[in-house]
Amino acid sequence: MIRKLVTGIVITLAAIPAISAAALTSTNSTCPPTTVAGTGDWDAEQLANVQVIVHLGQQRQIPERGRVIAVATALQESGLRNLPGGDRDSIGLFQQRPSQGWGTPAQLRDPTYATGRFYDRLTTVAGWQTMPLTDAAQAVQRSAYPDAYTKWEDEAISLVRQQAASHGGLGPGCSMVLGTAEPAPRNADGSWPQEGCTIRPDPTTGFGCVTPRLLHLVRQATAAGFPTPNCYRVDDHGEHPKGRACDWMMTPGGEASGAQKTHGDLMAAWAVANADRLGIQYVIWFRQIWTQTEGWHPYNNPWGGDDPSGWHTNHIHISIQ
């Protein structure tokens, strides 16, 4: 069973004043409280991808049926995860193939781009609004298993309606969605530049150094309304002394709870949703670790004991590639 990271948390803008419009967009101050939640056992990465599909569908005025088809398709193709590979040259949320004209590998690694391409093709299918879900999905995907999509229809309907109610169906102008970070620079072939710890001093601690890509991540997280992190540390044997990791404290004391925990859950979801744009290698938060290949799974604390820092229940750790 997949463990949930964001689950049943009710928040308001007033409850978390540090979150800015860039991280959690609310276009109307009179919007009622918003729920960040899922149906079933879905983690932060999966819910973030549902948000992308639903929000982009709303922006494009795609009817609910189209959003349901898109979510059901992503459930079947990737389990709602932005996969780095798949069958032959398939990639991303919808397992689209560059060789079939969907886009470049770099483009298809972006869930927003991949979702847009899915909607582009879906809306060219004659009669898609009234045909069975599996037929509409198959007309777009051309899968070797054309009947596989139908089993996800009920779950997709629940996810789409829950997200629409939470992030856009609350009244005129009400919309709350995870923000999109500006991509960090890549090489022409889509790979990440090899960067050293060259930015001195580390602006978050005043000593040591960080890589240019980590500094970009810090600036994007700050613009999104998350707290100033501590990056360079000489007392760490991992990524910190290399200038490739930062810690974002959600509480100055023990284990985060209440609004602090909610803020951490939102930042973890934001980091996962923007991992490919920012070159994030892994995220650790509240006894869980997220990686590109495994998604969220239990974190093995190498120090043991009950220290909140060891279990990352008071701060989020992010390392870049």
C-alpha positions, -999 to +999 in steps of 0.1 A: +000+000+000+013+034-009+016+057+021+001+091+020+022+122+028-005+148+023-037+135+038-069+151+050-053+185+060-077+215+061-058+248+057-066+285+052-043+313+041-045+328+076-034+295+091-001+295+072+009+331+066+043+324+053+030+307+021+029+332-008+008+333-039+037+317-058+035+285-038-003+283-031-023+306-054-055+321-040-071+346-063-098+356-040-093+364-003-130+355+004-124+318-006-135+293+021-110+269+037-093+246+012-086+209+017-053+193+006-063+157+004-067+127-018-090+098-022-074+064-015-038+059-007-021+086-028+012+103-018+024+139-024+039+132-058+007+115-071-016+143-058+007+170-073+003+153-107-035+151-103-034+189-095-014+195-127-039+175-148-070+191-132-057+227-131-045+226-168-078+211-178-096+239-160-074+265-177-081+251-211-118+247-203-117+210-208-149+194-195-148+172-164-150+142-186-118+151-203-100+156-170-113+122-158-100+105-190-066+122-185-063+111-148-074+075-156-049+073-184-021+085-161-031+061-135-028+032-160+004+044-177+025+056-148+006+053-115+004+091-115+042+093-114+066+112-137+086+081-147+121+086-161+115+058-186+094+029-197+086+006-226+109+014-254+114+052-254+083+059-233+087+086-207+068+107-181+034+109-167+016+095-197+044+073-210+045+093-243+072+084-269+094+110-285+097+087-315+060+090-320+060+128-322+049+136-286+079+159-279+115+157-268+125+137-238+132+169-219+097+182-227+080+149-218+097+150-184+076+180-176+041+169-163+025+202-175+038+198-210+029+161-211-006+168-199-010+196-225+000+172-253-025+146-240-053+172-241-042+184-275-048+149-290-079+141-270-097+171-282-091+161-318-109+127-313-144+130-328-171+122-302-146+117-273-170+134-248-196+106-252-176+075-259-165+050-232-135+062-213-113+033-224-121+040-260-113+077-257-080+070-239-070+044-264-077+067-293-050+090-278-026+065-264-028+036-289-019+011-262-012-026-266-038-031-239-068-010-251-092-021-223-068-014-194-080+021-187-116+013-178-107-001-143-095+034-133-126+052-142-143+054-107-110+064-090-103+090-116-138+105-111-132+107-074-098+123-077-109+149-103-140+159-083-121+161-051-094+183-066-119+204-084-137+210-051-105+217-033-087+238-059-111+256-081-147+248-074-151+270-043-167+300-059-158+328-083-121+333-085-111+307-059-081+286-070-054+270-049-026+251-067+010+242-062+033+267-079+056+260-108+093+268-104+115+283-131+136+255-146+173+254-137+197+256-168+205+223-185+230+213-211+218+213-247+213+175-246+190+178-215+216+166-190+226+186-159+258+206-159+286+193-137+288+220-110+312+225-082+307+243-048+316+277-064+291+302-049+309+318-019+299+324+007+267+303+009+241+330+012+221+310+037+248+305+063+274+332+054+302+307+051+311+277+029+297+275-006+269+261-027+266+251-064+248+274-088+219+249-092+214+247-055+213+285-053+186+285-080+166+260-059+169+281-028+158+312-047+128+294-062+117+280-028+120+315-013+099+330-041+073+303-034+071+315+002+090+287+020+115+296+048+152+304+044+171+271+046+205+262+061+227+248+033+264+245+038+274+224+069+309+213+078+295+187+104+278+166+078+293+137+058+267+138+030+257+164+004+259+195+026+298+200+025+296+196-012+271+225-014+245+202-029+219+201-001+198+223+021+176+219+052+143+239+055+133+241+092+095+239+098+098+243+135+127+255+158+120+228+183+107+192+183+084+174+158+064+197+135+026+197+141-004+216+130+003+245+106+040+237+107+034+201+095+010+214+069+036+239+056+061+210+054+037+188+036+031+216+010+068+222+005+074+185+001+047+183-025+060+215-042+096+200-043+084+167-058+062+185-084+092+206-095+119+180-091+127+176-128+127+214-133+151+220-104+173+189-107+162+175-073+178+141-065+158+133-033+136+148-006+134+137+030+104+147+052+086+132+082+101+097+081+097+094+044+122+098+015+113+106-022+136+096-051+131+099-088+130+061-092+111+049-061+088+078-052+079+082-015+090+053+007+100+049+044+132+066+054+158+046+072+173+069+099+210+059+101+214+075+136+184+058+152+168+071+183+139+095+185+157+128+176+134+148+153+164+159+132+174+123+125+139+115+113+134+148+095+102+155+114+112+191+120+129+199+087+128+190+050+161+179+034+165+184-003+196+172-023+201+181-060+216+160-088 
